[in-house]
Amino acid sequence: MILVLLESKHKQSVVFYGTLLIALISAVIGFAIFYVLQDYNYAHVLGLLSPPVYKLEIWHLGVSILLGILAVPVALIFIVLNKIFKRFIMPLKGKPVIRSTLGGFLIGLLAVAVPTTFGLGTETIPVITEQAAEIGFILLLVFAFTKLVALSGALNFGFIGGPIFSLLFAGSCLGNAIHQIFSQIPPGLALGCMMVAVPAALVPVPLSLAILVILVIGLSLLNALPVFLAALVAFSITRGLLLKGVEE
C-alpha cells in the first residue's frame, strides 16, 4: 500500500511524507497483529499459485515485452465496456436504488451462467490454472472476457470495490490460454506477465502490481524481471501513448 501511494499522484510536501510515515507505522503494526493471530502465516493470496520453476533465458524477456503489448487491447476492451455500460445506465443516474437493484440482478444472472465471474477470483485462479488443459483455449478467453464484463458492470452500476483482483483473474485466464497455444512459454512466465500486464494497463501503479503478482505466484528474484518488464510495457503504452490524460 505504501508503494501504491508513492506511485500515485501526490504533492512533494512534508505533510505527504509525514502522512506516509504514519501509514507505514500503522501498516507494520497491523501486519504484526494479523501475523500473530493467523498463527504466523501470511495472507492466503501469497503463494496462491505454484507454477513449475523455469530457468530465465534472454528470449523470455522478448516474450514479456510482447505479452505486455498484448495486454493493451484487453485494456481497450475494458474501456469500451465501461463506455457501453455508462450509456446504458445514464437514464438511471438519479435512481440509485433501481440502478443498483438492476445491476445486482444482471450480474447475478451472469454469475449463474458463468460462475467464474462471481467474486474476486482469488479462489478460482488456482482451479483454472490446474485445469487449464481441460478447460481449453476458447473457454479461457470466455472466462477472461466475462470477468471484464462483470467488473465493468459492477463498477458502473455503483458497487463498491476496486478492479485489481478481478483484472488479475482475467490476466491469469489469458496467461493460461497463451501457454495452451505456445507450450514453449513457461507457465510461470505466461501467468506472471499477463496477470500483471492486464491491470497495469489500466491501473497506474505498475511496480506495486508487479510485486503483488510476484508474491502471488512465488517467483524467484531472477524470474521476477519479465514481470516488471511486462508491467512497465503495458503501463507505458496505455498511459504514455493511448490514454494520456484520459480517465478510465
C-alpha positions as CSV (number, residue, x, y, z in Angstrom):
1,M,0.0,0.0,0.0
2,I,2.9,2.4,0.8
3,L,4.4,1.8,-2.7
4,V,0.9,2.4,-4.2
5,L,0.8,5.8,-2.5
6,L,4.2,6.6,-3.8
7,E,3.3,5.6,-7.4
8,S,0.0,7.5,-7.3
9,K,-0.2,11.3,-7.9
10,H,0.8,13.3,-4.9
11,K,2.4,16.6,-4.0
12,Q,6.0,16.6,-2.9
13,S,5.5,18.0,0.6
14,V,6.5,17.4,4.2
15,V,2.9,16.8,5.0
16,F,2.6,14.0,2.5
17,Y,5.7,12.2,3.6
18,G,4.7,12.7,7.3
19,T,1.4,11.1,6.5
20,L,3.2,8.3,4.6
21,L,5.4,7.6,7.7
22,I,2.3,7.3,9.8
23,A,0.7,5.0,7.3
24,L,3.9,2.9,7.3
25,I,3.9,2.6,11.0
26,S,0.2,1.6,11.2
27,A,0.8,-0.9,8.3
28,V,3.6,-2.6,10.2
29,I,1.6,-2.8,13.4
30,G,-1.5,-4.1,11.6
31,F,0.6,-6.7,9.8
32,A,2.2,-7.8,13.1
33,I,-1.2,-8.3,14.7
34,F,-2.6,-10.1,11.7
35,Y,0.6,-12.3,11.5
36,V,0.3,-13.4,15.1
37,L,-3.5,-14.0,15.0
38,Q,-3.1,-16.1,11.9
39,D,-0.6,-18.4,13.6
40,Y,2.4,-16.8,12.0
41,N,1.0,-17.3,8.5
42,Y,0.9,-14.8,5.7
43,A,-2.3,-13.8,3.7
44,H,-3.7,-16.7,1.7
45,V,-3.2,-14.9,-1.6
46,L,0.6,-15.0,-1.2
47,G,1.9,-18.1,-2.9
48,L,-1.6,-18.7,-4.3
49,L,-0.1,-20.3,-7.5
50,S,2.9,-22.5,-7.7
51,P,3.8,-22.9,-11.4
52,P,6.9,-25.1,-12.3
53,V,10.2,-23.3,-11.8
54,Y,11.9,-22.3,-15.0
55,K,15.4,-21.0,-15.9
56,L,15.3,-17.5,-17.3
57,E,16.6,-17.1,-20.8
58,I,17.2,-14.0,-22.9
59,W,14.3,-14.7,-25.2
60,H,11.9,-14.8,-22.2
61,L,12.5,-11.0,-21.9
62,G,11.3,-10.5,-25.5
63,V,8.2,-12.6,-24.8
64,S,7.5,-10.5,-21.7
65,I,7.5,-7.4,-23.9
66,L,5.1,-9.0,-26.4
67,L,2.8,-10.1,-23.6
68,G,2.9,-6.5,-22.2
69,I,1.8,-5.3,-25.6
70,L,-0.9,-8.0,-25.8
71,A,-2.5,-6.6,-22.6
72,V,-3.1,-3.3,-24.3
73,P,-6.1,-4.4,-26.5
74,V,-7.5,-6.2,-23.4
75,A,-7.4,-2.8,-21.6
76,L,-9.1,-1.1,-24.5
77,I,-11.9,-3.8,-24.5
78,F,-12.5,-3.0,-20.8
79,I,-12.6,0.8,-21.6
80,V,-15.1,0.1,-24.4
81,L,-17.2,-2.0,-22.0
82,N,-17.2,0.9,-19.5
83,K,-18.5,3.3,-22.1
84,I,-21.2,0.9,-23.1
85,F,-22.4,0.5,-19.5
86,K,-22.3,4.2,-18.9
87,R,-24.6,4.9,-21.8
88,F,-26.9,2.0,-20.7
89,I,-27.0,3.3,-17.1
90,M,-27.4,7.0,-18.0
91,P,-31.2,7.1,-17.7
92,L,-30.9,5.6,-14.2
93,K,-28.3,8.1,-13.0
94,G,-30.7,9.8,-10.5
95,K,-32.2,6.5,-9.4
96,P,-29.6,4.7,-7.2
97,V,-32.0,2.1,-5.8
98,I,-33.3,1.0,-9.2
99,R,-29.8,1.1,-10.7
100,S,-28.1,-1.0,-8.0
101,T,-31.0,-3.5,-8.0
102,L,-30.9,-3.9,-11.7
103,G,-27.1,-4.2,-11.6
104,G,-27.2,-6.9,-8.9
105,F,-29.8,-8.8,-10.9
106,L,-27.9,-8.7,-14.2
107,I,-24.5,-9.5,-12.6
108,G,-26.3,-12.4,-10.7
109,L,-27.6,-13.8,-13.9
110,L,-24.1,-13.6,-15.4
111,A,-22.7,-15.4,-12.4
112,V,-25.2,-18.2,-12.8
113,A,-24.4,-18.5,-16.5
114,V,-20.6,-18.3,-15.9
115,P,-19.8,-19.0,-12.3
116,T,-16.2,-17.8,-12.7
117,T,-17.4,-14.2,-12.8
118,F,-18.5,-14.4,-9.2
119,G,-16.3,-12.8,-6.5
120,L,-12.8,-11.5,-6.7
121,G,-11.5,-14.6,-8.5
122,T,-8.7,-15.4,-5.9
123,E,-10.3,-18.8,-5.1
124,T,-10.9,-19.6,-8.7
125,I,-7.5,-18.7,-10.2
126,P,-5.7,-21.9,-8.8
127,V,-8.5,-24.1,-10.0
128,I,-8.4,-22.7,-13.5
129,T,-4.6,-22.9,-13.6
130,E,-4.6,-26.5,-12.5
131,Q,-7.3,-27.4,-15.0
132,A,-6.3,-25.1,-17.9
133,A,-5.7,-28.1,-20.3
134,E,-9.1,-29.5,-19.6
135,I,-10.8,-26.1,-19.9
136,G,-9.2,-25.2,-23.2
137,F,-8.1,-22.1,-25.0
138,I,-11.6,-20.8,-26.1
139,L,-13.2,-21.2,-22.7
140,L,-10.3,-19.5,-21.0
141,L,-10.9,-16.5,-23.3
142,V,-14.6,-16.6,-22.5
143,F,-13.8,-16.6,-18.7
144,A,-11.5,-13.6,-19.1
145,F,-14.0,-11.6,-21.2
146,T,-17.0,-12.3,-19.0
147,K,-14.9,-11.3,-15.9
148,L,-14.2,-8.0,-17.6
149,V,-18.0,-7.6,-18.3
150,A,-18.9,-8.4,-14.7
151,L,-16.2,-6.0,-13.4
152,S,-17.2,-3.2,-15.7
153,G,-20.9,-3.7,-14.9
154,A,-20.3,-3.8,-11.1
155,L,-18.3,-0.6,-11.2
156,N,-20.7,1.3,-13.3
157,F,-23.8,0.1,-11.5
158,G,-22.4,1.6,-8.3
159,F,-21.0,-1.3,-6.4
160,I,-18.1,-0.5,-4.1
161,G,-14.7,-2.1,-4.7
162,G,-11.6,-2.0,-6.7
163,P,-10.7,-3.6,-10.0
164,I,-7.3,-5.1,-9.3
165,F,-8.0,-8.7,-8.2
166,S,-10.7,-9.1,-11.0
167,L,-8.1,-7.9,-13.5
168,L,-5.6,-10.4,-12.1
169,F,-8.1,-13.1,-12.7
170,A,-8.6,-12.0,-16.3
171,G,-4.9,-11.9,-16.8
172,S,-4.4,-15.4,-15.3
173,C,-7.0,-16.8,-17.8
174,L,-5.2,-15.1,-20.7
175,G,-1.8,-16.3,-19.4
176,N,-3.1,-19.9,-19.2
177,A,-4.6,-19.6,-22.7
178,I,-1.3,-18.3,-24.1
179,H,0.5,-21.3,-22.6
180,Q,-2.0,-23.6,-24.1
181,I,-1.2,-22.3,-27.6
182,F,2.5,-21.7,-27.1
183,S,3.7,-24.5,-24.8
184,Q,7.3,-23.4,-25.2
185,I,6.5,-20.4,-23.0
186,P,6.9,-21.5,-19.4
187,P,3.5,-21.3,-17.5
188,G,5.1,-19.1,-14.7
189,L,6.3,-16.6,-17.4
190,A,2.9,-16.5,-19.2
191,L,0.9,-16.3,-16.0
192,G,3.2,-13.7,-14.3
193,C,3.4,-11.4,-17.3
194,M,-0.3,-11.4,-18.2
195,M,-1.5,-11.2,-14.6
196,V,0.5,-8.0,-14.2
197,A,0.2,-6.5,-17.6
198,V,-3.7,-6.5,-17.8
199,P,-4.2,-4.5,-14.6
200,A,-1.0,-2.4,-15.2
201,A,-2.5,-1.2,-18.5
202,L,-5.5,0.2,-16.6
203,V,-4.3,1.0,-13.0
204,P,-1.3,3.4,-12.9
205,V,0.7,1.5,-10.2
206,P,2.8,-1.0,-12.3
207,L,5.5,-1.6,-9.7
208,S,3.1,-2.3,-6.9
209,L,1.2,-4.7,-9.2
210,A,4.4,-6.4,-10.2
211,I,5.4,-7.0,-6.6
212,L,1.9,-8.3,-5.8
213,V,1.9,-10.8,-8.7
214,I,5.4,-11.9,-7.9
215,L,4.2,-12.7,-4.3
216,V,1.0,-14.4,-5.6
217,I,2.9,-16.7,-7.9
218,G,6.0,-17.1,-5.7
219,L,8.6,-16.2,-8.4
220,S,12.3,-16.1,-7.7
221,L,14.1,-12.7,-7.9
222,L,15.6,-13.6,-11.3
223,N,12.3,-14.7,-12.8
224,A,10.6,-11.6,-11.5
225,L,12.4,-9.5,-14.1
226,P,9.9,-10.4,-17.0
227,V,7.0,-9.5,-14.7
228,F,8.4,-6.0,-14.1
229,L,9.1,-5.6,-17.8
230,A,5.6,-6.6,-18.9
231,A,4.0,-4.3,-16.3
232,L,6.1,-1.3,-17.5
233,V,5.4,-2.0,-21.2
234,A,1.6,-2.2,-20.7
235,F,1.6,0.8,-18.5
236,S,3.8,2.9,-20.8
237,I,1.8,2.1,-23.9
238,T,-1.6,2.9,-22.4
239,R,-0.8,5.8,-20.2
240,G,2.0,7.3,-22.2
241,L,0.6,6.8,-25.7
242,L,-3.0,5.8,-25.9
243,L,-4.7,7.1,-22.8
244,K,-2.7,10.1,-21.8
245,G,-4.9,12.4,-19.8
246,V,-7.9,10.1,-20.2
247,E,-9.7,8.8,-17.1
248,E,-11.0,5.3,-17.3
